[in-house]
Amino acid sequence: MHGNARGCALAYKMIAERDNEKCSFARESRLLIVAKAKVWASEGWKVVITDQDGKAYAPPDFDQLLAA
């Protein structure tokens, strides 16, 4: 049996785009999503992380997201 519906939602979403490709990932952990986003950004992908409140973070803001 699962808890409430909110418990099933993933808090952070990452979208990466390059050329005609688009990939998205969702994680509950800030640390994991930022680590993945930094790797993808270093490989030339345009990366944005969105938190559960809908606030978007670009690569220069990733450390701010970790400090939250």
Secondary structure, 3 states (H helix, E strand, C coil): CCCCHHHHCCCEEEEEEECCEEEEEEECCHHHHHHHHHHHHHCCCEEEEECCCCCEECHHHHHHHHHC
